[in-house]
Amino acid sequence: MIDGVSFPRIIGMLVFTVALSALAAVFDDWPRYSRIPDGMAVLKFSFTHGSDRSSLCKRRSREELQKLPPNKRVPLDCPRERPPVVTELEVNGEQLFFKSLPPSGIAKDGPSRLYERFLVPAGDHTITARMRDTPREEGFDYESTRRVTLVPGQNLSIDFRHETGGFVMN
């Protein structure tokens, strides 16, 4: 007897603790679950970018400026609202994603946001990301093509960095 607890009771508590730990260890590794199926890799296409609204500005004439109060005589009339960002993702020449992303915010003056996740087979791929952030109707302002080899279970993120001049894939 140790501190009023009998020896068989101590053994019983020890057996119960070991059994509970073994049960937790079994369910920790079983049943097997994977968010990425075997032989597949993940492409994560994600960015936050505000489109260029300077091309929507129009120059006011001298007559228009004279009609305005002195404190509002700005030569350029620029709208607050941003145009949508149009983006496209191709894998091996096949269009995987195409969307026109509206600007965020109540006044539609915030950046456009994107997060998409795609499962692709592991192996060699040619990935092309494109973006148009000006109000023109055709073509793209940014384009990046990269040849990658994806291993099963790999995550490849595709991001846009305006300060570095385009898309970044890592």
C-alpha positions, 0 to 999 in steps of 0.5 A: 500500500502506497499513500492509502492506495492498494497495489492492485489499484495502482496496477489497474490505473497503469494498465488503463493508462497504457491501453488508453494511450495505445488506443489514441496512437492507433487512431492517430494514424488510422484510418489514413486520410490525405487531402491530396489523392495519390499521384496528384499535386496542388496548384494554388493561384492566389493574389490581391491586386488593385487594377490601374485606374489612371487610364480611366482619367480624362483631362478637363478643359480650361472651361470645365476647370473655370466652372469648378470652385477654386479648391476643386480645380484639378486638371485630371478627372479620375473615377474612384472605381477600379476596373475589374482584374481579368486573369487566366491560368493555363496548364499544358495549353489547356485553360484551367481558369478564367475569370473577371475579378471585381474590385472589393469595397463598397465604392469598388475602389479596393483590390481584387482578390483571388484564391483558387486551388487545383489538383493536377497530376504529378509530372512535367507541366507548362504553366502560364498565368496571365492578367489584365489590370487595365480597362482594355478589352483584349490581350493581357498586361502581364504573362508568365510561362514556366515549365515545372516538374511536380512531385506527388503531394507537392504544393505550387503557389502562383502569386502576383507581385506588382513590385517585381513585375509579374507572377511568381511561382514557388 
